[in-house]
Every structure is written in structure tokens, then in C-alpha cells.
């Protein structure tokens, strides 16, 4: 299917955002606690934390993951990117409807 990879990627992004939201609400927080709260396997939580860390949004500490000060600016950038994605998705939706 044309959209299968897109669907899979959006599900992964959603998981990253769920982990980020939990970190923001409960920081500092570790993998085991996040896994329990989100009812996700630890390996998935660990992967999402790694991606968020590589993106410069969170940082690991001895007490658990925390949002970096500059991470809040990056979160605002995510909102801008989302608006661009919504515009592209609207174009895709119109194209599919016209088929």
C-alpha cells in the first residue's frame, strides 16, 4: 500500500510524543516508570527516549529523563512543523479524493 510506511512512521511519532508528554509531566522519570505509566514495552520507551535525546529535547540525568531548557523551544518548532504537515496532508487528501 502506498501509505503503509507513512502510517507506520506516524504511529512511531505518536509514541515519541506520548513519551515526551509523560516526561514533561513527571520529570525526572526513568524507563521503568515510563513503561508502567504508558503501558509500553521498555525497549520502545528506550528507543523513544533516545530519539528525543538525539533531537536535543530531553537529557538523561541520574534521576531520569528531563526536558532540556532549550528543549521547550524545540517543542515549539514541532508545532510549526506540524502545521506544515497538516497542509501537505490536506493536499494529499484532495488528490486522493480526485482519483
C-alpha positions in Angstrom: 0.0 0.0 0.0 1.2 3.5 -0.8 0.5 4.8 2.7 1.8 1.8 4.8 5.2 3.3 5.6 3.6 6.7 6.3 1.2 5.0 8.7 3.9 3.2 10.5 6.1 6.3 10.8 3.1 8.4 12.2 2.5 5.7 14.8 6.1 5.9 15.9 6.0 9.7 16.1 2.8 9.4 18.2 4.7 7.1 20.6 7.6 9.6 20.8 5.2 12.3 21.6 3.4 10.2 24.3 6.8 9.6 25.9 7.7 13.3 25.7 4.4 14.3 27.3 4.9 11.9 30.1 8.5 13.1 30.7 7.2 16.7 30.7 4.6 15.8 33.3 6.6 13.5 35.6 10.2 14.6 35.1 12.7 13.4 36.1 11.5 9.9 35.2 13.2 6.7 34.2 12.4 4.0 31.6 10.7 1.6 34.0 8.3 4.1 35.4 7.6 5.4 31.9 6.9 1.9 30.7 4.5 1.3 33.6 2.7 4.6 33.1 2.4 4.3 29.3 1.9 0.6 29.2 4.6 0.3 26.6 7.4 -2.2 26.4 10.7 -0.9 27.9 12.5 -1.3 24.6 10.1 1.1 22.8 10.3 3.6 25.6 14.1 3.4 25.5 14.1 4.0 21.7 11.7 7.0 22.0 13.9 8.5 24.8 17.0 8.0 22.5 15.3 9.8 19.6 14.1 12.6 21.9 17.7 12.9 23.3 19.2 13.0 19.8 16.7 15.7 18.9 18.0 17.8 21.7 14.7 17.9 23.5 15.5 15.8 26.6 18.6 14.9 28.6 19.3 11.9 30.7 20.1 12.6 34.3 21.0 10.3 37.2 17.3 10.7 38.3 15.8 10.0 34.9 14.9 11.9 31.7 14.2 15.6 31.9 13.3 18.2 29.2 16.3 20.4 28.5 15.8 24.2 28.8 16.3 24.5 25.0 14.0 21.6 24.5 11.0 23.8 25.0 12.0 25.8 22.0 12.4 22.7 20.0 8.9 21.6 21.1 7.6 24.9 19.7 9.3 24.1 16.5 7.4 20.8 16.4 4.2 22.8 16.4 5.3 24.8 13.4 6.4 21.6 11.6 3.0 20.1 12.4 1.2 22.9 10.7 3.3 22.3 7.5 2.5 18.6 7.7 -1.2 19.4 8.0 -1.0 21.5 4.9 0.7 18.7 2.9 -1.9 16.2 4.3 -4.7 18.4 3.1 -3.2 18.4 -0.4 -2.8 14.6 -0.3 -6.4 14.2 0.9 -7.6 16.4 -2.1 -5.5 14.4 -4.5 -6.9 11.1 -3.2 -10.4 12.4 -3.4 -9.9 13.4 -7.0 -8.8 9.9 -8.1 
